[in-house]
Amino acid sequence: MLSSPETEVLTKACDALYKFASKGDENKVTLLGLGALEHLYKLISHEDPIVRRNAIMVFGIMASNHNVKKLLRELDVTNPLISQLAPEEDVVIHEFATLCLAHMAVECTTKVKIFEQGGLEPLIRLLGSPDPDVQKNSLECIYLLVQDFQNRAAISELNVIPPLLELLESEYPVIQLLALQTLEVISKDRETRIILGEKNGLDCLLKILETNELSDLHIKTLAVLGNCLEDVHTLQLIQQTGGLKKLLSLLGVSTVPDIQKNAAKAITKAACDSEIRKILNEEEVEKCLLNLLKTGNDEVKVAASQAISAMCKNVESKCALGLQGIPQLVQLLSSDNEEVKEAAVTALASLTEASHSNASAVAEAEGIEPLVNTLSAQRDGAIANAVTALTNLALQESSRVSIQSHGIMSALVEPLHSTNSQVQSKAAFAVAVFGCDAVARTELRNAGGLGPLVELLHSKNEEVRRNACWAVTVCASDEPTAVELCRLGALDILEEINLSIKRKNKFSEAALEKLLDNNLSQKYSRLGYLSSSNIITDGFYDCGQIKPGAKFLSLEELSMQELTDRRAIIFINAKPQEDLAVEKAQDSPPPISKIGSKEKARKGKGKTEEEKAKEVTDITSKDQEEINLENSLWLPPSDIILMDYINDASKTILPLTTTREQVVALAQFVADRMGGSIERDKLHDFSWELHISEIEFELKCNVVPIGKIKKGTFYHRALLFKVIADRIGIGCSLVRGKYNRAWNEVKLVDDFPKGIAGLLLPPQEYIVDLMFEPGFLIKQGSAKADQYKRI
């Protein structure tokens, strides 16, 4: 019948099909299967207005079905439908044509077609239609179209704001809501916000907020105003008309969580601009935010905390918020809601940044313990900001001590294991901040924090790698930590980083240098050089030049090896055995307290004699285990001879008046203890190797105390010279050469030339001869110096 040439038949057929399609979605699918749409498509441009109207009505009612929309796109019905939006067309045609377009505008391709075919202008014109259905359908279609940026940019030129503002006064809530939703989207563009201000749109929005009967529209109205707050010009306009003060007062009295939450979010977005922050501060927005923190709704607390974080970039706001807000935020750190906890700790991190008063306020509000506890939170953002807040507090000595007393280093171990780069970076930075304290470094070492810290050196994130290098630099300030870092492979990783032009930086270079400076045995083994500032202490050992990639063994590991024919390991230890035992006991985990044993015995009162006897036996056996444990700790043997050398040198060499005399005397002293001077041509007859082998055989160990050596070659003498020189305050370096060569370099100021008094001459560098003419000073760079190094 849709193919009939008779107008009346077509009219009645379309009317019947409209009624059938209105019954449900199944009927629409049936009509689609029967091919009704293809026939109807021809009729929407029919010359008879009634036929045309009825055909479009069927299209409008069927377009809600997904499959129908798909076919309509294939038929390309948008252009014929747009042509039916002319002013002279029947209002029913307007209603169903806009309905069909609204259903189809959900798809991106259709949005593009409607825009390209000029559909926006007639749709905007129809917003002024007397028919509410036409208004609603047109508005819904426009709302869908402006989701696309291109359409949003074009619509501001088509004077859409006035009709939208008029629709805010519609008697139909659905139209009002759609108008607000459309305004919310288009007000994201600055041009639209300016027009909205010029057309008194802001007053219309504020009136809606003042009207309690329109409370269902308040949330969307706030969303539009929130966009307006992002523009300085518009915000100034609101402020000048008293609208901003009115808005904040309305927010202050509202008890609707959604309104409070959206208002706080609007402030957060607006506070990204410094000028806007200034305006908000002038209107005392801080009071409003602090009140929102007191609400019982978690979502509101989160939004308020986020707004506080944003406003903290304004100095005046930071002071005002810190004064009253910090105690409230500290309380929120104990919340069971992880999102609340994250927002609160983020606000605290912002408040304490570069603010001593706020940092003190956090400590006074007893916020340190909950901040440390937050390091084990579930959300990465909470952990990262908790670390930031703690490092901000650490700028004050009293707070830093308090934070350390709460076990900050142990608490940082878990964040160091994190897979989040921000958490890793902040945690490594915190290690660098708190690692300045020796007790803190020991805590980190005992808690197993050095391992994950070393792993962060592998990070591909530049900031993480830089902060990890800095943390290693700080932690390597004492020898035990430096040795442990080296054992964990930090040295190899840093050497690899410093070979890369892209990855190396000042921090990685400093970390490598610091690590070696506090692990001189490894530094000398790797680099073959110790400067005058590298003071050799007890526990140092020379195991020769290590091969690239080879593992550097500890002195204990080397001492446990079987006797070999390899080069002997020379070690330095001028401490009595008793002192070593005390130091070792301090480094090891504390044994069960004897006081605790007495306490247990005291608690045994009132028990039977058999029970008491059994308890005493148990306590005694535990004490015996502690003694056995202490005895099992490996201790390097004391070098009594070296102790005597140092004492003798202190008595005979220190009293000499000039450094030159001290150097010469020490060189002769060392040579005398190591076999005396050797003639150059008889150097090969100096059987020092056999002597060292005899000592190794005697000790049944490859590790030899330097005091045992009575026939020493270049590297033995140079090492002994450096050891004694460091003890009595003579500055000298130790350099390893090839073929068992090593020498000491000293810097001395030459005597003034005759007739010239008071002239300050630069120091000259000399090599100290310890073999051929002990005490002879060879000027560095001379032929004789080169000969001494090569022989």
JOKA-V554559 format. One record per helix or strand. SS is the DSSP state (a for helix, b for strand). FROM is the first residue (numbers start at 1). TO is the last residue. Records with the same first field share a line. If there is no record, write none. Layout:
# JOKA-V554559
SS=FROM-TO, FROM-TO
This chain:
# JOKA-V554559
a=7-22, 25-33, 36-43, 49-62, 66-75, 78-83, 91-104, 108-116, 119-128, 132-145, 149-158, 160-167, 173-186, 190-198, 201-210, 212-229, 232-240, 243-253, 257-270, 274-282, 285-292, 298-311, 315-332, 338-352, 356-364, 367-376, 380-393, 397-405, 408-416, 421-434, 438-446, 449-458, 462-475, 479-487, 490-499, 506-517, 520-527, 555-560, 577-587, 594-603, 609-632, 640-652, 659-673, 680-685, 688-699, 706-708, 714-728, 783-790
b=529-530, 541-542, 569-571, 703-705, 733-736, 742-748, 764-768, 777-779
